[in-house]
Amino acid sequence: MTTFVLVHGAWHGPWAWDRIVPLLRAAGARALTPDLGAVGDRGLHDDAGTVVAAIDTVGQEGELVLVGHSYAGLVVREAADARPDAVGHIVLVDGWAGPDGSGMFTLAPDAFVDAMRTAAETSGHGRRIPAPPPEAFGIVDADDTAWLAARLLPQPLRTFTETTRLTGAVDRIPGTAVHCRPGAYPFDRFGEAVGYRTRALDGPHDVMLTRPEPLARMLMETSEDLFVQEREASSLE
């Protein structure tokens, strides 16, 4: 059985995967959705530690696929670097990613960085970034907009200022970078730069809310690929 550890992005919570989890479970997979936390002055390394703890609960049964949305692309790569033997595949969903020393503020354009720092200083006591409106995530349907607006949370600034600590172990783990079209940022190039295959999916940045079925299919195809690779490796032993 494949276990998917689904890690939500900035300003979101585990609820971001509410429409994906039932689809994965119906297909015979397990799904875990660690909560990166809504309170406290946490940073990227704290979030990676939370994901490592979730990985440690899975054990050795089946394959583990680590999925990171947006900001969590950085988080899951640091977590996988700490547990390279436990993770079979990494999937980025419109995910930020880079080599050791990468972070949101090293990868994002200057205009984004300036806007986030200003928002934290003016409305977040210098420590938290208020949530942008649902439209910033590509959500325009009235019902989805209301659903998302009621759940979005402030994001600790330190999650954006901290940079990843990678030993290189993560680079031994195969990965897939799912990039949504049309896209505001070059998530396909981020994936290519760290050696992942790229796959396009039509939909907004929060594609798990608007197109859960095709995203779940992509995730399950990743699981099937892992099974084939494992079987081929066993036949060569």
N, C-alpha and C positions, 0 to 999 in steps of 0.2 A: 504494500500500500504506500502511495506517495503522500507525504505530508507537505502542505504548503504553509509556510510562515509568511503571512501577509502583513506588511508594515506600512502604516499610513504615513502620509506626508505632513508638511507643516500646516498648522491651523486646523487639522483634522483629528479624528480619533478612530478607534477600531470600527466604529459605525460606518466608516467610509466603505467597508467591504461587505456591508449587510446584504447587498444584492448579488454578490459573487459567491459568498460562502455556501448558500444552499445549492447552487449549481455544481460546485466542486464536490460537495458531499453526495449529491445525487449521482455523480459520475464515479463514486467509489473512493474518493480521496478524503484525507483529513485536512482540516484547515484551522490554523491558530492565528489569532489577531492580537498580538501584544499591544498594550496601551503605553505609548511613550509618555503619557502623563499630561495633566492639564494644570498642575500647580507646581510651585517651586521654581527656583532659578537653575534649570537644568541646561546641559550643553550637549553637543553632538556625542561626546564620549559617554555621557550618561545614557543617552538613547541607544548607543551601540551595546552598552552593558545590558540594557533591558532585553535587547534582541538575543544576545548571547545566552541569557538566562532562559529565554523561550526555547532556543535550540537545544539546550541541555535537558529540557523536559521530554524531548522527543524520543531519545534512546536510539537504538541501532536497527529498529524495524523499518524496512523499506527505504525509499529515497526521500531526501528532504530538498525541497525547492524553496529558496529564499526570495521573496518578492518585495521590492521597494518602490513606492510611488513617489515621484518628485524628489523633494529633499531627502527622503528615506533611501534614495539610491546611494547616497554617501554613507548612511547609517548601516545599511545591509552589507556593504563592501567591507567596512571596518569590522563588523560582527563576524562575517565569513572569514576574514583574515585571522581572527582569533580562534576559529573552529573550522579550519579548512578540511579536515577529515570527515566532518559531520555533514557538510553541505555538498549536494550533488550538482546543483545548478543555481545560478543567480538570474533573476529576471528583473529588469528595470522597466517600469511603466512610466514613460515620460520622466525618466530619472536623471538627476544630476550625478555625474561621476567623473573621476579623474584619478591621477596617480597619488602617491603619498604626498600629504601636504595640501590637498585640495579641500575647498570648502565652498559654501554658497557664495561668500563674498570674494573668492578668488576666481570662480567660474562665471558668475553673473556679470552682466554689463554694468558700467559705472552708474547709469541712471537708476537701475534697480537697487544697487547698494545704497546710493544716496537717499532714495525714497524710503527704504526700510529703516535706515538710521534716523532720518527725520521723523518718521512715524513713531519710532520708539522714544525719541526725545520729547516729542510734543504731546503724545497721548499714552505712552507706556512707562512713564517714570524712568526712562533711560534703560529699561531692562526687558520690556516686552513689546512685541510688534502687534498692534491691533489687527484683527482679521480683515482682509479686503472683502469686498462684496462677492456674492456668488458668480457674478459675471466675469470676475477675474479668472475664474477656473473654467470658463466656457459654458456655464450653466445659465440657460435663458428661459427654459420652460417654467411657467408660473408655479406649478406645484413643486418641482424640484428646487426652484429658487427659494421658496418658503421653507422647505425641508432643510436645505443646507444652511440657510441664514440662521436658523434657530440652533444650529449645532457648532458652527465655527468658533474657534477658541483663539485667544491671543497666543503668539508664539514667542518663547524666550529668545532674546537677541543672541545669547551665547551659542545657540544651536547654529546660527548663521556665521558667527565670527570664528568659532573653533574650526580647525582643519583636521583632516583624517590622519590617523597614525597607522600606516600599513607596513608590514614587513616584506611584502611580496608574495606571501602565501596565497592571497586571494587570487593572484594571477594564474594559479594552477587550476582554478575552478572555471569551467565553461559558463558562458553567460549569453543571455539574449536581451537586447534592448528594444522594447516595444515603443515606438514613437507615434504620437497621435498627429493626424493631419486634419486641417492645417495646423501648424505648430508655431508658437511664439518664440521658442528657443530651439537651438540645434541639438535636440536630444539624441537624434540619430548619430551625430558626430561625436557626442560624448561617449556613446556606446562603442562606436568604432575605435575611438582612441584608446579604450581599455581592452580591445580585442574581442568584443562581443559581436555576434551576428545581429543584424537589425531586421526588424519586421515592422511594417507600417500598419496602422489601424485608423480608419476614419473615425473621427470623434473628437470631443473637446479634451482638455487637460484632465478633467475628472471623468474620464471615460468609463470608469467602473460604475458610475451612477447612471449614465445615459445609455451605455451599450454593454451591459454585463455579460450577455450571452456570447458575443464574439470574443470578448476578453477571456472569459472562462474557457472557451474552446482553445484559445492560444496557449493558456496555461496548461491545459490537459495535454495538448500536443507536445509541450515541453516534457511532461511526465512520460509520455509514450516514447519520446526520443531517448530519454534516460534508460528506460527499460531495454530498448534495442541495443544501446551502447553497452549496458551491463551484460546482456546476453552474449553479445559478440566478444566482449572481453573474456567472459568465462569460457567460451569455446576455444579461445587461443591458449588457455592455460594448460 
